[in-house]
Amino acid sequence: MRRLAPLLVALALVLYWVMAVSVSPRNGVTADEVVHLTGGYTYWKFNDYRMHPENGTLPMRLAALPLLTMGLKTPPLTDPDWLNSKVNLYGEKFFFEQGNPVDAMLLRARMVIALTGVFTAWLTWRWARGLFGAAAGWLALGLAVFCPAMLAHGGLATSDMTMTACVLGALSAVWRLLHRATWGRLAVATAACGLAFLSKMSGVLIVPLIGALVVLRWLRPAPLVLALGARVRWLRRRGGKAWATLALTSVVGAGSLVLLWAGYGFRFDGFNRAVSGTNGYYFTWDVILDKQPVPWPAGSLLDDLHGRLPLRETAMTKLIGTLRDHRLLPEAYLWGFAHTYKFSRSRLAFFLGDYRSDGWRMFFPTAFLLKTTLPALLLIAAGVAALVWAGRAPPGAPRRVRPWMYRAAPLLLFFAVYWVMAINLHLNIGHRHILPTYPVFYVLASASALWLQRARRAVTLALAAALALHAGDSLWARPFYLSYFQPLVGGEARGYRYLVDSSYDWGQGLPDLARWLQDKAARGDRTPVYLTYFGADSPRARGLDVIRFGDEVSDAGPRVFPAQVHGGWFVISATDYTRVYMPTRGPWTDQYEKLYRTLAARLTAAQARGDNLTAAEHAQLVQDAMDYEMVQFGRLSWSLQGREPLEVLGGSMLVFRLTDAEVQAALYGPVRPAR
């Protein structure tokens, strides 16, 4: 069995990669993939970092690497959206207006990112096996390979899985270095920490964690082995270990900074002015550093309903400004870090029917319980119970830190710090933000193998059954791992009632909508289809025969406002169904109704004047028409609350069918009272 173990592990990791990648044709472009691939591609092609600097450069470069051989076309570098660093608009042109093969681009990019998921699963196996034995290693590996969350984000060209792999890899490498220092381990730890910084802005979390590991290492009496030359030294005294660990981590830190600068071409300026001019980042430094308010577009009656971020200059923004003024870190990295910090402090979100911009402490714990398989949760509980049972000290024995807790210190410290941060975070837009803690959960779950010491046969059957049920639940979720919810709470069909955005609907459903439309046409059904789409994919580029309604936020293309709405099929993205990013979210209020009637009256008055409008009045008419359609959709959506969709397409799009009378009642009849 020991000889077969490496082969079986390799086969399990290949299985994970195949499962993550093979669902790509059924998952359309998700919301962040356009900006990630556009940014990464332009980083390689132009050595310019204006596109999406608020995300780590590493996952974007990794995802875009296989695209470099495809002969893709980019919009010209004189395009206003390029000059103004508007990655969403420039990215849409790159994806859908240049004749580039979008599906092939996605598949190649996702194949690379899935490799970071493979590494994460392997690391989970190594930790579990090292802590609790071979059986625990297999259990943790099975949980990781079939984890819906890890399969979902390992199969997307985004940054969450890469960040998970890099941060856990960096902490593991540093912990090994602090016990036996070799040139190889020093090089690996340095590279891993540098990549962690480049993986995502939250990668900086490793700095205090490594500091805590160093202190813990000082307090541990075990010697530090220095094997950096011909002579191997064993440092046993606390003072010697302190100086050695400080020296080692200083080298790691210095090397990490070199890698950070390398990620930005060893250039402070985020713009490569040798290849293109610029009008600056899409938000100025004064806005990002909270010295000026965000310049939201003016002229819309909806403007006041959006809310505005307060100006709160903090010690962090002052530090970022100082680092920028002295050019101590790359400009694009600092701008991106400041952007992430600013918008993580206030962000609209939906949770169990409620809406907030300052988050909920129970958001991530609830998301974890809802989107983790029940067998995995039971194994986690069994693992924790096994550790408590195995660690019971005899009566009268002194309390001490258990050996496994010390060896698992990087995981436990990371887990504790990350969850404290997550619970107190105001950015509650996606279950994916706790993805880095899943490997730790599975390592803890693997400790349930310790129960084998008490009843081997019964426990073996129980663990095998739990793992099989976990795998079955995961396979049942294919191909839409992103939309996975426990069957006990309704599964994929009901998940939108609890969470949306990247926890359920990230815009992935258009390929299935295309198939549904084809089947509809084959049946001879000519009923119109009204689409309200949330995401970065393009119904227009896919040639879908639909009427867009109420989703101009996700549609930058030309269309006539307001849409003329009658009876027919209504396909609504779950995120838009909750209206979390629309101004008429929540119950329909008197304020919304007043706004609705005001806009209707203004449109009627302007249209009555015909061609006698000034340029300014015509611009206001266009804005009023867009606003009216969005508010009109809000009224219709409110009438559908509590009504079961006929089906859910692509794990994200709710399908309803309404008659002319039902549409008229929803748009112009009495408003349904809130329950």
Helices and strands as residue ranges (DSSP letters): H 5-22, G 24-26, H 33-46, H 57-64, G 65-69, H 80-83, H 87-96, H 102-132, H 134-145, H 148-154, H 160-177, E 180-182, H 183-199, G 201-205, H 206-219, E 224-227, E 233-235, H 238-262, H 285-288, H 303-306, H 315-325, H 331-343, E 349-351, E 354-356, H 363-371, H 374-390, H 403-407, H 409-424, G 431-437, H 438-446, G 447-453, H 456-477, G 481-483, G 487-489, G 491-493, G 495-497, G 501-503, H 510-522, E 529-532, E 547-548, G 552-554, E 568-573, H 574-578, H 590-609, H 615-640, E 647-649, E 653-658, H 660-668
